[in-house]
């Protein structure tokens, strides 16, 4: 039977990947909560509020994509 000897590396991989996934999820949840609060206070400004959140979401998406790409390149060894 083959013994698995890369436990530390596996935990580092899992921890780093989890952070890259969890942080954007938390940011999106906070932005959504902020948007709902603002729409509740200013219902006539809904399109302006949605556009401001949309731009922030695009930034989070792009940063997350490049973080995952960098993570992939790092563990690929290039």
C-alpha positions as CSV (number, residue, x, y, z in Angstrom):
1,X,0.0,0.0,0.0
2,X,1.3,3.5,-0.9
3,X,1.5,6.0,1.9
4,X,0.5,9.7,1.3
5,X,3.3,11.9,2.5
6,X,2.3,15.4,1.3
7,X,-0.1,16.3,4.1
8,X,1.4,19.8,4.7
9,X,1.3,20.7,1.1
10,X,-2.3,19.5,0.7
11,X,-3.4,21.6,3.7
12,X,-1.7,24.7,2.3
13,X,-3.3,24.1,-1.1
14,X,-6.8,23.6,0.5
15,X,-6.4,26.7,2.7
16,X,-5.2,29.0,-0.1
17,X,-7.9,27.8,-2.5
18,X,-10.6,28.2,0.2
19,X,-9.5,31.8,0.9
20,X,-9.5,32.6,-2.8
21,X,-13.1,31.4,-3.0
22,X,-14.5,32.5,0.4
23,X,-13.3,36.1,0.4
24,X,-15.1,37.1,-2.8
25,X,-18.3,35.3,-1.5
26,X,-18.2,37.4,1.7
27,X,-17.5,40.6,-0.3
28,X,-20.5,39.9,-2.6
29,X,-22.8,39.2,0.4
30,X,-21.7,42.5,2.1
31,X,-22.3,44.4,-1.2
32,X,-25.7,42.8,-1.6
33,X,-26.7,43.7,1.9
34,X,-25.5,47.3,1.4
35,X,-27.4,47.5,-1.9
36,X,-30.7,46.3,-0.3
37,X,-30.3,48.8,2.5
38,X,-29.7,51.6,0.1
39,X,-32.6,50.6,-2.2
40,X,-34.9,50.5,0.9
41,X,-33.9,54.0,1.9
42,X,-33.9,55.5,-1.7
43,X,-36.3,53.4,-3.9
44,X,-36.3,56.0,-6.7
45,X,-32.5,55.8,-7.1
46,X,-32.6,52.0,-7.8
47,X,-30.8,52.1,-11.2
48,X,-28.0,54.3,-9.8
49,X,-27.5,52.1,-6.8
50,X,-27.5,49.0,-9.0
51,X,-24.9,50.4,-11.4
52,X,-22.6,51.3,-8.5
53,X,-22.8,47.8,-7.1
54,X,-22.4,46.4,-10.6
55,X,-19.1,48.1,-11.1
56,X,-17.9,46.8,-7.7
57,X,-19.0,43.3,-8.6
58,X,-17.0,43.5,-11.9
59,X,-13.9,44.5,-9.9
60,X,-14.4,41.6,-7.5
61,X,-14.9,39.1,-10.4
62,X,-11.8,40.3,-12.3
63,X,-9.6,40.2,-9.1
64,X,-10.9,36.7,-8.2
65,X,-10.3,35.4,-11.7
66,X,-6.7,36.6,-11.8
67,X,-6.2,35.3,-8.2
68,X,-7.4,31.8,-9.3
69,X,-5.3,32.1,-12.5
70,X,-2.2,33.0,-10.5
71,X,-2.9,30.2,-8.0
72,X,-3.1,27.8,-10.9
73,X,0.1,29.0,-12.5
74,X,1.9,28.9,-9.1
75,X,0.9,25.3,-8.4
76,X,1.5,24.3,-12.0
77,X,5.1,25.4,-11.5
78,X,5.4,27.9,-14.3
